[in-house]
Amino acid sequence: MRLRLKSISLLAAMILLITACKKNGNQPAPPSGGGNTTIAAPPSLGFYVVGYFPSYRDPALVPDQKFRMCNVINYAFGNITLSGSLSIAAPGTFNAVVSKAKANGAKIFLSVSGNAADFKNMASGASGRNSFVRDIMQALRTYQLDGVDIDWEYPRTDDGTDITYTAFMKELSDSCHTNARYYLSTAITSGKYAGAVRDAIRNELWTGGYVDFFNIMAYDDFSTTVPFRHHSDLALAQTAITYWVNTRGMPAAKAVLGIPAYGRPSGITQTGTTMSYAAILAQGGSSLSDSARVSVTGFSNYTIYYNGTATAKRKAMLAKTQASGVMLWEKGQDAHDATSILKAICDTLGRTY
């Protein structure tokens, strides 16, 4: 009897083993390499100094020192195409910027931008999101990059893209954070104005750990009808940090304050015309001021508003005490001498370069 029960037990165990093997045959193969995978963010860089470098700038004209001043360089841009794939602008410039960033000890990110409608179409379904995430991950691996920055301007609550943007960022985060390999950042509005754009940035992005840091675009608050309005004054910087960190609960460790290296006029029809900080100084503007009288083709002797070194230093201290980084749009617009905005920021923060 005991022998018979033992035989029956052995037969039952064999049947269970065969059944389990058949079930496993329908499952995906484990990752190559045999090791376990984990989802975790890469180590924080502490205080972030982020510099965007657009594809239309010549990296040879930007000194190595300006690359050393940053610990993150965002190449702008990789673009989402009409078909929902990834295209990198000016590949030759891209390769040169990647090389120069690495040679000077900076992390190099690909900043991905494009038409809001193309982002909307891509993110509307799982297949589109999966395909675009694969394109991004392939670029990170191929060019040995350190991370990706998403510059979707803008997801909105009134068209449902707040939901699909969040889903896309989670899926991209899972891929970037597999074995803590790549960083993920995103550019967001200053948060000054309530509405569909501000509200599309859900708390889940930081409470869920999807995004490593947020580049807060505290600039371009201009008007064609209101005169004497600075597009990026110190008050806007404080408003931005107060809203995202204090009101919304974004960890200060993830908040990076954006600073412009260009100026805008106010209260006139050519308000959309920007001028680089370097060009403003070339027309007699002072690095210690925040406004100057300038001229451009078709318009003469009008006031332009910008951030001089004094304001840049104040913003750097604001970011140091209430956030965890500064971001500059963009490196090619800065002066490359003692009047540099980026130099003023780094000197204020005690950074060596």
C-alpha positions as CSV (number, residue, x, y, z in Angstrom):
1,M,0.0,0.0,0.0
2,R,2.7,2.5,0.9
3,L,4.7,1.5,-2.2
4,R,1.6,2.0,-4.3
5,L,1.0,5.4,-2.8
6,K,4.6,6.3,-3.4
7,S,4.3,5.3,-7.1
8,I,1.1,7.3,-7.5
9,S,2.8,10.4,-5.9
10,L,5.7,10.0,-8.2
11,L,3.4,9.8,-11.3
12,A,1.5,12.9,-10.1
13,A,4.7,14.9,-9.7
14,M,5.9,13.9,-13.2
15,I,2.5,15.1,-14.7
16,L,2.8,18.5,-12.9
17,L,6.4,18.9,-14.1
18,I,5.4,18.2,-17.7
19,T,2.5,20.6,-17.5
20,A,4.7,23.3,-16.0
21,C,7.2,22.9,-18.8
22,K,4.5,23.3,-21.4
23,K,3.3,26.5,-19.8
24,N,6.8,27.9,-19.6
25,G,7.2,27.2,-23.3
26,N,4.6,29.9,-24.0
27,Q,6.4,32.5,-21.9
28,P,9.0,35.1,-23.1
29,A,12.6,34.0,-22.8
30,P,14.5,35.6,-19.8
31,P,16.8,38.5,-20.6
32,S,20.1,37.5,-22.1
33,G,23.0,37.4,-19.7
34,G,21.0,35.6,-17.1
35,G,21.1,38.4,-14.5
36,N,18.1,39.9,-12.8
37,T,16.9,43.3,-14.0
38,T,15.9,46.1,-11.6
39,I,14.0,49.4,-12.3
40,A,15.8,52.2,-10.5
41,A,16.9,55.8,-11.3
42,P,20.6,56.4,-11.9
43,P,22.5,58.2,-9.1
44,S,21.6,61.9,-8.7
45,L,24.2,64.4,-10.0
46,G,23.5,66.5,-6.9
47,F,23.1,70.1,-8.2
48,Y,22.3,70.1,-11.9
49,V,23.8,72.6,-14.3
50,V,22.1,71.9,-17.6
51,G,23.0,73.6,-20.9
52,Y,21.0,73.1,-24.1
53,F,23.0,73.0,-27.3
54,P,20.9,73.4,-30.4
55,S,21.7,71.7,-33.7
56,Y,22.2,75.0,-35.6
57,R,25.1,76.1,-33.4
58,D,28.7,75.4,-34.3
59,P,30.3,73.5,-31.3
60,A,33.7,74.7,-32.4
61,L,32.7,78.3,-31.5
62,V,31.8,77.4,-27.9
63,P,34.9,77.0,-25.7
64,D,35.6,73.8,-23.9
65,Q,35.3,75.7,-20.6
66,K,31.6,76.3,-21.3
67,F,31.1,72.5,-21.6
68,R,33.0,71.9,-18.3
69,M,30.7,74.4,-16.5
70,C,27.8,72.1,-17.1
71,N,27.3,68.6,-15.8
72,V,24.5,67.9,-18.3
73,I,24.5,68.9,-22.0
74,N,21.1,68.5,-23.8
75,Y,21.5,68.3,-27.6
76,A,18.5,69.9,-29.2
77,F,17.0,68.2,-30.9
78,G,16.0,64.8,-31.7
79,N,12.6,65.2,-33.3
80,I,9.5,63.1,-33.5
81,T,8.4,62.8,-37.1
82,L,5.0,62.8,-38.7
83,S,5.1,58.9,-38.7
84,G,6.0,58.8,-35.0
85,S,9.7,57.8,-35.4
86,L,12.8,59.6,-34.1
87,S,15.1,61.8,-36.3
88,I,18.2,63.5,-35.0
89,A,18.8,67.0,-36.4
90,A,22.2,67.8,-38.0
91,P,24.0,64.4,-37.3
92,G,27.5,65.9,-37.9
93,T,26.9,68.6,-35.2
94,F,25.3,66.0,-32.9
95,N,28.4,63.8,-33.1
96,A,30.7,66.8,-32.5
97,V,28.7,67.9,-29.4
98,V,28.6,64.3,-28.0
99,S,32.4,64.1,-28.3
100,K,33.0,67.5,-26.8
101,A,30.6,66.9,-23.9
102,K,32.3,63.6,-23.1
103,A,35.8,65.0,-23.4
104,N,34.9,67.7,-20.9
105,G,33.3,65.4,-18.3
106,A,29.6,66.3,-18.9
107,K,26.7,63.9,-19.2
108,I,25.2,64.1,-22.7
109,F,21.4,63.8,-23.2
110,L,19.3,63.8,-26.4
111,S,16.5,66.3,-26.0
112,V,13.5,65.2,-28.0
113,S,11.1,67.8,-29.3
114,G,8.7,68.2,-32.2
115,N,5.2,69.2,-33.2
116,A,2.6,68.8,-30.4
117,A,0.2,67.0,-32.9
118,D,2.9,64.4,-33.7
119,F,3.5,63.8,-30.0
120,K,-0.3,63.4,-29.5
121,N,-0.6,60.9,-32.3
122,M,2.4,58.9,-31.1
123,A,1.2,58.7,-27.5
124,S,-2.4,57.9,-28.3
125,G,-1.9,54.2,-28.4
126,A,0.4,51.6,-26.8
127,S,1.9,50.5,-30.1
128,G,3.0,54.1,-31.0
129,R,4.4,54.7,-27.6
130,N,6.3,51.4,-27.6
131,S,7.8,52.1,-31.0
132,F,8.9,55.6,-30.1
133,V,10.4,54.3,-26.8
134,R,12.4,51.7,-28.8
135,D,13.7,54.4,-31.2
136,I,14.9,56.5,-28.2
137,M,16.5,53.6,-26.5
138,Q,18.3,52.5,-29.7
139,A,19.7,56.1,-30.0
140,L,20.9,56.1,-26.4
141,R,22.7,52.8,-27.0
142,T,24.1,53.6,-30.4
143,Y,25.6,56.9,-29.5
144,Q,26.5,55.9,-25.9
145,L,24.4,58.8,-24.4
146,D,23.6,59.3,-20.7
147,G,20.0,60.2,-20.9
148,V,17.0,61.7,-22.7
149,D,15.1,64.9,-22.2
150,I,11.5,65.2,-23.4
151,D,10.5,68.6,-24.6
152,W,6.8,68.1,-25.5
153,E,5.2,71.6,-25.7
154,Y,2.7,70.9,-24.4
155,P,0.5,68.0,-23.2
156,R,-3.0,69.3,-22.1
157,T,-5.8,68.3,-19.9
158,D,-8.5,69.4,-22.4
159,D,-7.5,66.9,-25.2
160,G,-6.5,63.9,-23.1
161,T,-2.8,64.2,-23.7
162,D,-2.1,64.6,-20.0
163,I,-3.1,60.9,-19.7
164,T,-1.1,59.7,-22.7
165,Y,1.9,61.9,-21.9
166,T,2.0,60.3,-18.4
167,A,1.7,56.8,-19.9
168,F,4.5,57.6,-22.3
169,M,6.8,58.9,-19.6
170,K,6.2,55.9,-17.4
171,E,7.0,53.5,-20.3
172,L,10.1,55.5,-21.2
173,S,11.1,55.6,-17.6
174,D,10.9,51.9,-17.2
175,S,13.2,51.4,-20.2
176,C,15.6,54.2,-19.1
177,H,15.7,53.0,-15.5
178,T,16.3,49.3,-16.2
179,N,19.4,48.6,-14.2
180,A,19.6,52.3,-13.5
181,R,21.2,52.9,-16.9
182,Y,19.9,56.1,-18.3
183,Y,18.5,59.4,-16.9
184,L,15.2,60.9,-17.9
185,S,14.3,64.6,-17.7
186,T,11.5,66.7,-19.1
187,A,10.9,70.4,-19.8
188,I,7.8,71.9,-18.2
189,T,6.0,75.3,-18.1
190,S,6.8,77.8,-15.3
191,G,3.4,77.0,-13.8
192,K,2.5,80.7,-13.4
193,Y,-0.8,80.3,-15.2
194,A,-3.6,77.8,-14.2
195,G,-5.1,75.8,-16.9
196,A,-4.8,72.9,-19.3
197,V,-1.1,73.1,-19.8
198,R,0.0,73.4,-16.2
199,D,-2.4,70.8,-15.0
200,A,-1.3,68.3,-17.5
201,I,1.9,67.7,-15.5
202,R,0.6,65.1,-13.0
203,N,2.1,64.5,-9.6
204,E,2.6,60.9,-10.6
205,L,5.6,61.9,-12.7
206,W,7.6,62.5,-9.4
207,T,5.7,60.4,-6.9
208,G,6.1,57.4,-9.2
209,G,9.7,58.2,-9.8
210,Y,9.3,58.3,-13.6
211,V,11.3,61.5,-14.1
212,D,14.7,62.2,-12.6
213,F,14.5,66.0,-12.9
214,F,12.3,68.7,-14.4
215,N,13.7,71.6,-16.5
216,I,11.3,74.4,-15.5
217,M,11.1,77.0,-18.3
218,A,10.8,80.1,-16.3
219,Y,11.0,82.5,-19.3
220,D,9.0,83.7,-22.3
221,D,6.4,85.3,-20.1
222,F,6.1,88.2,-22.6
223,S,3.3,90.3,-24.0
224,T,2.7,92.2,-27.2
225,T,0.3,94.7,-25.5
226,V,1.7,95.2,-22.0
227,P,4.9,97.5,-22.0
228,F,7.8,97.2,-19.6
229,R,7.2,93.5,-18.9
230,H,10.3,91.4,-18.3
231,H,9.8,87.9,-19.8
232,S,12.0,86.2,-17.2
233,D,12.5,88.3,-14.0
234,L,13.4,87.1,-10.6
235,A,9.8,87.1,-9.5
236,L,8.9,84.6,-12.2
237,A,11.7,82.3,-11.1
238,Q,10.4,82.4,-7.5
239,T,6.8,81.9,-8.7
240,A,7.9,78.8,-10.6
241,I,9.7,77.2,-7.8
242,T,7.0,78.1,-5.2
243,Y,4.3,76.5,-7.4
244,W,6.1,73.3,-8.4
245,V,7.9,72.6,-5.1
246,N,5.7,74.1,-2.4
247,T,2.2,74.0,-3.9
248,R,2.4,70.8,-6.0
249,G,4.9,68.9,-3.9
250,M,7.6,68.2,-6.5
251,P,10.8,67.2,-4.5
252,A,13.3,70.1,-4.6
253,A,15.9,67.6,-5.6
254,K,14.1,67.2,-8.9
255,A,13.5,70.9,-9.6
256,V,15.8,72.7,-12.1
257,L,15.3,76.4,-12.7
258,G,15.5,77.6,-16.3
259,I,17.4,80.8,-17.2
260,P,17.4,82.4,-20.6
261,A,20.5,83.5,-22.4
262,Y,18.5,85.9,-24.6
263,G,16.2,88.9,-24.4
264,R,12.7,89.9,-25.6
265,P,11.0,93.2,-26.0
266,S,7.6,93.9,-24.5
267,G,4.4,95.7,-25.5
268,I,5.3,96.0,-29.2
269,T,4.4,93.8,-32.2
270,Q,7.9,92.5,-32.6
271,T,7.8,90.9,-29.1
272,G,8.4,87.5,-30.7
273,T,11.8,88.7,-31.9
274,T,14.5,87.4,-29.5
275,M,18.1,88.6,-29.3
276,S,21.0,86.6,-27.8
277,Y,22.6,87.9,-24.7
278,A,25.9,88.1,-26.6
279,A,24.3,90.3,-29.3
280,I,22.7,92.6,-26.7
281,L,26.1,93.2,-25.2
282,A,27.6,93.8,-28.6
283,Q,25.1,96.6,-29.1
284,G,26.1,98.3,-25.9
285,G,24.0,96.5,-23.3
286,S,25.5,96.0,-19.9
287,S,26.1,92.6,-18.3
288,L,25.0,94.2,-15.0
289,S,21.6,95.3,-16.3
290,D,18.4,93.6,-17.3
291,S,17.4,95.9,-20.1
292,A,19.0,97.7,-23.0
293,R,18.1,99.8,-26.1
294,V,18.8,97.8,-29.2
295,S,18.0,97.7,-33.0
296,V,17.3,94.9,-35.4
297,T,16.5,94.9,-39.1
298,G,13.3,96.9,-39.5
299,F,13.1,98.1,-35.9
300,S,15.4,100.6,-34.1
301,N,16.0,101.8,-30.7
302,Y,13.6,99.7,-28.7
303,T,14.0,98.2,-25.2
304,I,14.8,94.5,-24.8
305,Y,14.6,92.7,-21.5
306,Y,17.2,90.0,-20.5
307,N,19.0,88.4,-17.6
308,G,22.4,90.1,-16.8
309,T,25.0,88.5,-14.6
310,A,23.5,90.1,-11.4
311,T,20.1,88.5,-12.0
312,A,21.7,85.2,-13.0
313,K,23.6,85.1,-9.7
314,R,20.4,85.8,-7.7
315,K,18.6,83.0,-9.6
316,A,21.5,80.6,-9.0
317,M,21.2,81.3,-5.3
318,L,17.5,80.8,-5.4
319,A,18.0,77.5,-7.1
320,K,20.6,76.5,-4.6
321,T,18.4,77.1,-1.6
322,Q,15.0,76.1,-2.9
323,A,15.7,73.7,-5.8
324,S,18.5,71.5,-7.1
325,G,19.7,73.0,-10.4
326,V,19.8,75.6,-13.1
327,M,19.2,75.2,-16.8
328,L,20.4,77.5,-19.6
329,W,18.7,78.0,-23.0
330,E,21.0,78.1,-24.7
331,K,24.8,77.9,-24.6
332,G,25.5,79.5,-28.0
333,Q,23.6,82.7,-27.0
334,D,25.8,83.3,-24.0
335,A,28.9,85.6,-24.0
336,H,32.2,83.6,-23.9
337,D,34.2,86.0,-21.8
338,A,34.1,87.4,-18.2
339,T,30.5,88.6,-18.8
340,S,29.2,85.1,-19.4
341,I,25.9,84.3,-17.7
342,L,27.0,80.7,-17.2
343,K,30.3,81.8,-15.6
344,A,28.4,84.1,-13.2
345,I,26.2,81.1,-12.2
346,C,29.1,78.7,-11.7
347,D,31.1,81.3,-9.7
348,T,28.2,82.0,-7.5
349,L,27.7,78.3,-6.8
350,G,31.5,77.8,-6.2
351,R,31.8,75.3,-9.0
352,T,35.2,74.7,-10.5
353,Y,35.7,74.5,-14.3
